[in-house]
Structure formats: C-alpha cells, structure tokens
C-alpha cells in the first residue's frame, strides 16, 4: 500500500511525539509519586515533632493517669491535621492516646517502634490495628531524659489515593498535549505538502534527475541565480563558454563569475529579455533572460545562451547556404576564365575559333543541364545540382547524372532544406573521396535522385578511396571524421537522424572496383 508523504510526516511526528510524551510522562509520574509520598512522610514527621514538643504530653507521659491529659490533646491534633492516628507511647510501648479509646493502655502494634525508643526519628510502613499505614516516629523527652515517643500515622490507602489523583492530573495533561500534538502534526504535514506543490519524494527525485539530464544534454548554456544573486545552477555548456570547466561556482555571486551579466537587472525589474547579443570573453553569444516567479514573488532569474558562431554554422549546415555560395563562386570563376579565353580569341581575330569554343562548351554541358532543368522541378534542388556540376568541373571531377533522375514535386521549405542537406553532404563527401586521385578515369561521381508515388530514392557513388574497414561502423557518429579538422563529422550524422525520423533506410558499401556507394530511400508519406 502506497503511503503519501503527508501521511508519513504525520505518522512520524505523532510517533516521535507519542514516544517523547510517554517517556516524559513515565518519569514525571514516577518522580511525582515518590515526591508525594516523601512530602506526606515529612508532614507526618512535622506533626509528630509538634506533638512531642507539647509540655503537657512531656510531663504526663509515664504517669498512671497521664492518658487523661494526653489523649484529648492528641485527638484534637489528629482531627485538625486530618491524619489517621496520633499515638503517644511510653518507653514500654504502652499507648497513652488512640482514636479507638479501648486500645489506650494496651501495647503498640506493628513492632516498628523499637528504634524510636532509642532516640531516633524515622518513617516506616507497617500494619497496625487500623491497617497498613505510613508512620512517622519522633521521641519525646522530659528534659534530657526520653520518656516515650509519638507516632503519627496516615493509612497507605490515603497515600495511594493522593498519588493516584496527582497521576490522573498529569496523565490528563499529557493526553491534552498529545491531542494538541496531533493537530500540530496534521497542520505541519499539510503545510510541508503544500510547500512542495503536492509532490511525492519519488516525484521530486524524478524531477531532479530529469533536470540534471536535461541540463547536461542541451547545447545551450544555462545559469540560474536566487534572490540574493547567488548562482544555484550552471550546466557544463555554460562552464565551457565561460572557461570554468571543472570549477565549482555554485553559491558564488553571479557578478563575480560573469562581470557583464544582466541577470541582476532582470531579478530587480522582473522584465524578461530575449535574444540579446552578449560577449563572454572571446565568445559571442545570444542570450535570453527570464525571472523566476513563485506565488507572485520574484525568487530568482535564469539565463540561457548559445554560441553565435555555432548557431550560424548549424544554420549553414541545415539550409545549404554555404554550398550555394561555394557553387556560385566556382561558377563565377569558371565562366570568368572562359570569358577571358573568348575575349582573347576575339582580340586576335580568331572569330571562328571563338565561335567553335562557345559551341563546344554549350554542347558538352547541355545534356546534363537539360536533365537538371527538365527533370528536376524543385528549383532549390535544381539550383544545388547545377552548382555542384560547376564545382565538379572546377575540380576536374566528372559528375554523372543518371538518366533516371526525376523530381516532379516542389517540396515544403523544411523538407527542401533536409533533401538539400542530404544531397550536398553525399556529393561533397564523394568529391573529397576522388579528389586525391591522379587518374582522370577514376575522378568521377554518379548521382541518382528519383521520385515515385511511394518514395524518394537518392544514390551517390564514387570511384574514390572507399571507406576504411575500421571506419565503416563509425561514419554516422556525430563528430567522427577522417579529415582531421575541427567542426567536421556533422553531415552524415544529420543525414542519419533525418532518415531515421522519416522511417527511411540507408545502405552503404565499398565497391569491388574501388570507391563507395550510398543509397537512401525515404517514404513520401513521411515527408509531408
């Protein structure tokens, strides 16, 4: 059976309170019981001393008719002090007073009076003619000579009644305290539950673990501060951007760690700021800052920031802007050279050669251009392929477009960007694979992109160096590259993620005649 946190807190407080009350009550009752009995015994001794100091009792004790004087005095004192008996005895233990008159003149019963006849004061428990009683004994002197003793008795039943009455009052007080403890425990448990938003410990632990995982997984830097401006959270990405790797900054003032921070301003004004440029040492970042508000009160602030350079690089990777620029630059360079050649021929008066040169250029590229223009209806994909064609010519690589190339749809911008990223990365990788080769016959890349009613097929193969056996299982891992440069190893990882998200397939292998081939199939229904 699952027990809620509120119930656990309530039961724990009640258990602690009950145990504490029980232990305290036990010792209090025991102490009070002993103290009460001692107090009653001292009272009895005081009464006995008072009786023993009365001159008429001292002077008449031991005389034949002494009881006639002693008994009335003793009875009056007994009644006034509410004791059970006041008995005066001589040195032979003969009674000179007693509540029951026919026992006067008879021997004292109980056999506990021997020590008092030796001049000692004490209290004892014994059984007399009236029953079990607490007795106080005090010797009686006439001058310096002991003539007898006084015994003042209180029945043990009366003592026990007094102790029980006191115990009852104490236990009643403890029960009232326990009831108050019940109410306090219920109130405290309810408020603790409310303070943690009704969450159970397992839920709090789960949220904490999720927060730690999220903070370590996201590629943005995160800094959080409390109301005093002290850092409460800083993830690893933030530490890397600030050059604080492996340093513990939790609890430090944020202004000491990030001198140009605007978090204290947000903490003061409560106004969020989004996408604000900022400089963290040598890093340019774009920052968003928001106040942390609980129950209408600002209790902290959080800043998230991204490295602007990485954002720009990622944007270029996703949209293919970098590839467009490279292709246009190569195309411009190629046509500039050809224009210079034509201009030179014209200046030399070689008009026929100039005309033949122009026709030769046109014929060589027209077939390929016709395939792209006529069969690739999507303008962005067509533009990318034309750019790669020009780049291939500049690198003296033969880019072969399969005659089955066919794209009759114009895709949404998001899909367009992903297809461009796939094509661009595969073609660039193929160019890099054949670029080191000296043989013109092997410096070639074949491309097929075909659209059917069910799927998009993309094939890219080259006659290059192929994939090393040790690398074939790692080529789709993010960050893995054989180029030996930074900020590489992203393209194939992006391709894999996109194809996987669209429920597509990727096949790749080394060819027997040299080089590698990649085949990607993406269901069309997953693209929309």
DOVEX-450177 format. One record per residue (C-alpha): x, y, z. Coordinates in steps of 0.02 Angstrom, whole numbers, padded with zeros to 5 digits, always signed. Example, Ala and Ser with C-alpha at 12.3 -4.5 7.8 and 13.67 -1.06 7.14 Angstrom:
BEGIN
+00615-00225+00390;+00684-00053+00357;
***
This chain:
BEGIN
+00000+00000+00000;+00071+00167-00053;+00081+00293+00089;+00085+00477+00041;+00218+00597+00104;+00088+00693+00204;+00036+00533+00294;+00217+00484+00325;+00258+00654+00400;+00101+00649+00508;+00136+00473+00572;+00319+00511+00604;+00282+00668+00703;+00145+00579+00802;+00259+00430+00837;+00402+00542+00896;+00281+00648+00999;+00196+00495+01073;+00360+00413+01121;+00426+00576+01194;+00264+00606+01292;+00262+00425+01354;+00442+00429+01415;+00423+00601+01492;+00256+00551+01570;+00330+00394+01645;+00472+00486+01729;+00360+00631+01783;+00231+00514+01862;+00367+00413+01947;+00452+00569+02013;+00290+00648+02072;+00235+00485+02156;+00397+00474+02254;+00394+00660+02293;+00213+00650+02352;+00249+00504+02468;+00403+00595+02534;+00302+00753+02561;+00167+00659+02657;+00302+00573+02762;+00383+00741+02803;+00214+00812+02851;+00187+00665+02967;+00359+00693+03045;+00322+00878+03070;+00159+00837+03157;+00245+00708+03266;+00381+00835+03314;+00247+00961+03359;+00158+00835+03471;+00322+00782+03551;+00362+00962+03596;+00199+00993+03692;+00241+01012+03880;+00081+00929+03942;+00124+00773+03843;+00304+00775+03902;+00253+00797+04086;+00112+00669+04089;+00192+00532+03988;+00235+00387+04105;+00108+00438+04239;-00033+00321+04287;-00174+00437+04231;-00070+00528+04102;-00186+00470+03961;-00323+00581+04026;-00220+00733+03980;-00125+00664+03829;-00267+00582+03731;-00378+00738+03713;-00228+00837+03652;-00177+00702+03529;-00356+00683+03463;-00376+00867+03435;-00214+00872+03336;-00266+00717+03236;-00430+00796+03186;-00350+00963+03142;-00215+00884+03035;-00328+00754+02954;-00212+00611+02997;-00268+00434+03033;-00196+00423+03209;-00085+00512+03334;-00023+00385+03460;+00086+00430+03610;+00178+00285+03693;+00293+00269+03843;+00458+00179+03845;+00367+00014+03868;+00264+00044+03708;+00104+00070+03808;-00020+00184+03719;-00073+00347+03802;-00183+00401+03657;-00277+00316+03514;-00428+00355+03403;-00511+00197+03473;-00523+00225+03662;-00522+00044+03721;-00348+00024+03645;-00274+00155+03762;-00164+00070+03891;-00126-00075+03776;+00038-00114+03689;+00081-00029+03523;+00056-00145+03373;+00171-00155+03222;+00339-00194+03301;+00420-00046+03212;+00436+00068+03364;+00595-00004+03437;+00714+00120+03353;+00616+00273+03410;+00631+00216+03590;+00818+00228+03561;+00801+00412+03518;+00790+00403+03326;+00669+00492+03208;+00608+00396+03054;+00463+00346+02943;+00408+00168+02914;+00272+00067+02829;+00189-00060+02940;+00024-00142+02981;-00061-00088+03140;-00233-00110+03213;-00305+00013+03085;-00221-00073+02937;-00067-00037+02830;-00004+00137+02863;+00139+00259+02840;+00203+00301+03015;+00315+00442+03074;+00406+00414+03238;+00480+00552+03348;+00549+00527+03526;+00476+00626+03674;+00596+00699+03801;+00569+00769+03975;+00721+00875+03994;+00862+00766+03931;+00777+00603+03977;+00670+00510+03848;+00503+00467+03919;+00421+00395+03764;+00379+00427+03582;+00246+00494+03463;+00185+00401+03309;+00083+00494+03180;+00004+00378+03051;-00076+00400+02880;-00158+00248+02802;-00070+00190+02642;-00238+00188+02553;-00250+00375+02581;-00071+00399+02520;-00109+00298+02365;-00267+00398+02334;-00166+00559+02339;-00036+00487+02220;-00170+00420+02101;-00256+00590+02098;-00094+00676+02053;-00056+00542+01921;-00229+00568+01845;-00200+00755+01830;-00029+00726+01750;-00095+00596+01627;-00242+00710+01584;-00119+00850+01544;-00013+00732+01438;-00166+00674+01340;-00216+00855+01306;-00037+00888+01249;-00045+00734+01137;-00207+00795+01057;-00126+00964+01026;+00021+00869+00951;-00099+00776+00834;-00170+00941+00772;+00004+01017+00754;+00068+00864+00659;-00080+00870+00539;-00055+01056+00510;+00133+01038+00485;+00116+00889+00366;-00014+00982+00264;+00094+01138+00250;+00250+01039+00202;+00150+00952+00066;+00085+01119+00005;+00260+01196+00007;+00325+01061-00112;+00174+01080-00229;+00095+00916-00177;+00239+00812-00246;+00290+00644-00175;+00476+00605-00139;+00489+00490-00291;+00416+00628-00400;+00539+00756-00329;+00684+00635-00359;+00624+00602-00537;+00608+00788-00574;+00782+00818-00504;+00859+00680-00610;+00766+00742-00764;+00831+00918-00732;+01010+00855-00717;+00995+00754-00878;+00914+00898-00972;+01045+01022-00913;+01187+00908-00968;+01105+00862-01134;+01054+01031-01203;+01179+01126-01309;+01137+01293-01229;+01222+01367-01078;+01109+01387-00925;+01139+01496-00772;+01012+01517-00631;+01025+01631-00480;+00924+01651-00321;+00851+01808-00244;+01020+01854-00170;+01105+01846-00339;+01200+01685-00297;+01222+01551-00430;+01112+01398-00400;+01129+01310-00568;+01262+01312-00704;+01273+01173-00833;+01430+01109-00919;+01397+01204-01080;+01393+01369-00983;+01555+01324-00895;+01638+01286-01062;+01586+01453-01137;+01646+01545-00981;+01808+01447-00967;+01758+01374-00798;+01772+01189-00835;+01791+01079-00679;+01765+01231-00565;+01628+01236-00434;+01540+01404-00443;+01377+01358-00354;+01344+01482-00214;+01456+01619-00285;+01387+01792-00334;+01347+01790-00519;+01431+01960-00542;+01596+01884-00484;+01586+01744-00612;+01507+01842-00757;+01553+02026-00734;+01445+02089-00880;+01291+01987-00834;+01119+02067-00843;+01036+01940-00728;+01031+02057-00575;+00937+02183-00682;+00806+02052-00730;+00798+01999-00547;+00760+02179-00498;+00639+02227-00637;+00556+02060-00670;+00556+02101-00857;+00615+01957-00971;+00742+01988-01110;+00754+01877-01264;+00888+01850-01396;+01006+01984-01333;+01187+01986-01401;+01323+01972-01271;+01510+01943-01261;+01578+01808-01145;+01765+01837-01153;+01809+01785-01333;+01639+01705-01367;+01495+01798-01447;+01331+01730-01381;+01146+01765-01398;+01060+01768-01228;+00883+01757-01159;+00845+01801-00978;+00684+01770-00881;+00635+01799-00699;+00586+01652-00590;+00419+01694-00508;+00334+01589-00373;+00168+01643-00297;+00188+01815-00374;+00361+01843-00297;+00524+01851-00394;+00636+01720-00314;+00771+01709-00447;+00816+01725-00630;+00877+01610-00768;+00985+01648-00920;+01008+01536-01072;+01136+01574-01206;+01203+01499-01367;+01368+01521-01454;+01325+01632-01602;+01460+01554-01710;+01390+01379-01683;+01214+01440-01721;+01272+01515-01884;+01369+01357-01931;+01220+01247-01892;+01107+01359-01995;+01227+01343-02141;+01231+01154-02122;+01042+01140-02119;+00998+01260-02260;+01143+01228-02378;+01185+01413-02390;+01371+01376-02380;+01357+01256-02526;+01261+01381-02631;+01396+01511-02601;+01536+01389-02645;+01446+01335-02802;+01413+01512-02859;+01594+01560-02825;+01656+01412-02928;+01533+01451-03068;+01588+01632-03071;+01771+01581-03076;+01743+01456-03217;+01644+01575-03327;+01768+01715-03296;+01908+01604-03365;+01803+01556-03516;+01756+01738-03547;+01941+01783-03543;+01977+01647-03671;+01837+01706-03786;+01892+01888-03768;+02071+01840-03814;+02016+01745-03969;+01910+01891-04025;+02053+02013-04000;+02165+01901-04105;+02034+01897-04241;+02006+01711-04221;+01818+01728-04239;+01787+01552-04300;+01888+01476-04159;+01794+01584-04033;+01628+01526-04107;+01683+01344-04104;+01743+01364-03924;+01573+01433-03872;+01479+01293-03963;+01593+01160-03886;+01560+01224-03711;+01374+01228-03742;+01366+01052-03815;+01466+00973-03675;+01358+01040-03536;+01189+01048-03622;+01141+00866-03597;+01174+00874-03411;+01091+01043-03392;+00939+00978-03487;+00922+00834-03363;+00925+00955-03216;+00812+01087-03292;+00683+00970-03369;+00676+00832-03240;+00709+00923-03076;+00555+01031-03048;+00603+01088-02873;+00704+01248-02902;+00809+01236-02744;+00863+01057-02776;+00896+01101-02959;+00999+01252-02909;+01103+01145-02790;+01138+01015-02926;+01188+01149-03053;+01306+01223-02925;+01383+01052-02889;+01403+01025-03077;+01503+01185-03093;+01605+01142-02938;+01644+00970-03012;+01709+01049-03172;+01821+01165-03073;+01891+01016-02976;+01907+00917-03139;+01787+00787-03072;+01661+00707-03189;+01487+00722-03109;+01371+00598-03195;+01183+00624-03180;+01088+00461-03201;+00959+00473-03341;+00828+00411-03218;+00841+00573-03116;+00667+00639-03091;+00589+00757-02961;+00414+00814-03011;+00361+00888-02842;+00400+01054-02763;+00429+01016-02579;+00392+01122-02424;+00536+01229-02364;+00575+01115-02215;+00583+00958-02324;+00680+01054-02456;+00814+01101-02331;+00833+00920-02273;+00845+00849-02450;+00972+00983-02497;+01073+00939-02341;+01072+00754-02388;+01121+00784-02570;+01251+00915-02528;+01337+00809-02396;+01341+00650-02501;+01406+00739-02656;+01538+00836-02557;+01597+00675-02474;+01608+00591-02644;+01708+00738-02714;+01829+00727-02568;+01847+00539-02597;+01900+00558-02779;+01993+00723-02765;+02163+00649-02713;+02164+00530-02863;+02278+00569-03010;+02190+00455-03136;+02059+00551-03236;+01960+00392-03267;+01926+00370-03080;+01889+00553-03041;+01703+00531-03065;+01543+00532-02960;+01372+00465-03010;+01210+00539-02942;+01032+00474-02949;+00883+00561-02869;+00715+00488-02915;+00539+00520-02854;+00398+00393-02866;+00224+00394-02793;+00286+00300-02639;+00465+00358-02606;+00616+00467-02641;+00772+00372-02696;+00945+00451-02683;+01102+00361-02741;+01279+00430-02742;+01428+00326-02789;+01609+00368-02821;+01766+00283-02885;+01874+00353-02746;+01970+00283-02599;+01821+00198-02517;+01783+00179-02330;+01918+00107-02218;+01868-00057-02135;+01897+00017-01962;+01786+00166-02000;+01637+00085-02087;+01540+00063-01922;+01577+00240-01861;+01545+00353-02011;+01371+00406-01950;+01432+00451-01774;+01422+00636-01741;+01596+00713-01734;+01682+00568-01821;+01788+00623-01969;+01939+00565-02067;+01980+00743-02122;+02074+00784-01962;+01995+00958-01944;+01878+01036-01817;+01693+01063-01843;+01681+00911-01958;+01591+00745-01940;+01418+00825-01938;+01347+00795-02112;+01320+00606-02108;+01254+00616-01929;+01122+00742-01986;+01076+00630-02133;+01056+00479-02019;+00945+00574-01896;+00833+00641-02034;+00814+00473-02124;+00779+00386-01958;+00647+00515-01912;+00561+00488-02080;+00565+00297-02062;+00682+00283-02212;+00830+00170-02246;+01016+00196-02278;+01126+00070-02368;+01311+00095-02399;+01457-00013-02453;+01629-00015-02532;+01626-00062-02717;+01734-00200-02786;+01807-00087-02921;+01851+00046-02791;+01754+00185-02707;+01593+00182-02608;+01407+00194-02641;+01266+00263-02533;+01081+00229-02560;+00943+00319-02463;+00757+00282-02477;+00630+00396-02392;+00440+00361-02394;+00350+00510-02472;+00206+00499-02348;+00331+00540-02209;+00393+00698-02293;+00230+00796-02276;
***
